[in-house]
Amino acid sequence: MPVRHEGDFQRKPIKSWDSWIEEAILEAQERGEFDNLPHQGKPLTIEETPFAPDMAGAVRTLKNAGYAPTWMELDREITRAKAEMAEFLARSAAYLHEKQAQLSRSADSIADPAEQSGTGLWATIKRWLSFAKDVDSSAAHALSLDDLVLIRSRMREQYLERAAAVDKKITAFHAALPRNLWHLERMRLTPEAAATTFDETCPPD
């Protein structure tokens, strides 16, 4: 006959472990310990996870309680951040291509120095440039090849900063990932790889 130990370490014979568990649940219900639980009276959301089929039960329990494993949260953050990087890169490339085309079209007409009064304002805009779309098109007449080089340099710097932040999340993701899920590891986003991607998409010439 199975024996369990009470809180005072006294031995207490029980019929079976199943009957003891059922009895403990009934006693807890009578004490009201299951009252006012989150999502009480609502069906549980059953979601299969492609990440770890053998951990599906535990993951479902966490999700129903409003939580998710740290590695899953990081995985979502990495996916979102990489999508934002791709959007930034596409916008940067489109902006640089457009301005390069404008410079080519106006190569035969050099603006009079007196018309360059907006250069000071344009320099300020360049220093605080975050996204290509934020540039005031009215300042385009002051744009020179040197300006475009500086703008590209700033865009490249911002892209590498974003890449470094994502790579830091990838490192944390690997540290939180269960050992049996090693095959889900992501490729590191090194400064060299990020620089190559930017330079191929936004050539310096």
Residue, then its C-alpha position, 0 to 999 in steps of 0.5 A: m500500500p502506498v504511503r505519503h508523508e504529511g506536513d509533520f512528516q507522519r506516514k499516512p497509508i493511502k489506497s492509491w496515488d490516483s485516489w489521493i490526488e482526486e481527494a486533494i483536488l476535491e478538498a481544494q475545490e471545497r476550500g474555494e482555491f479554484d475560484n476566480l482563476p484567470h479565464q475561468g469558465k472559458p475554453l482553453t486555447i489549444e495551439e500546436t507549436p512547430f518549435a517543440p512538439d514534445m513541449a507542446g503541453a507545457v507551452r500551451t499551459l504557459k500561453n493560457a496563463g498569458y506567458a510564453p517561454t523567453w526563447m519564443e518571445l525573443d524569436r518573435e522580437i528578432t523576426r520583427a526587428k529583422a523585418e524593420m531592418a529590411e524595410f529601412l534598407a529598402r527605403s534607404a536604397a530607393y532614396l539614394h537611387e532617386k537622388q543619384a538619378q537627380l544628380s545625373r540629370s542636373a550634372d550639366s547645370i551647376a547651381d549659382p553659389a548665391e543659390q546655396s543659401g540653404t546649405g546650412l539648413w541642409a547640413t542640419i537635416k543631414r546630421w539628424l537624418s533618420f529615414a530617407k522619407d524624412v528629408d524635405s524635398s524643398a532642400a533637394h536643390a542644395l544636394s550635392l554629391d558630397d551631401l549624398v555621400l554623407i547621407r549614405s554614410r549615416m544610413r549605413e551607420q544606422y543600419l549597422e546599429r540596428a544589426a548589432a541590436v538584433d545580433k544581441k537578441i540572437t545571442a540571448f535567444h541562443a542562451a535561452l533556447p532549450r538544448n534539445l532545440w539547438h536546431l532552431e538556432r539563428m545565424r548570427l548577424t555580425p558587423e561584417a555580414a551587415a556591412t556587406t548586405f548594406d554595401e551590396t544593396c546601397p553601393p557607394d558609387 
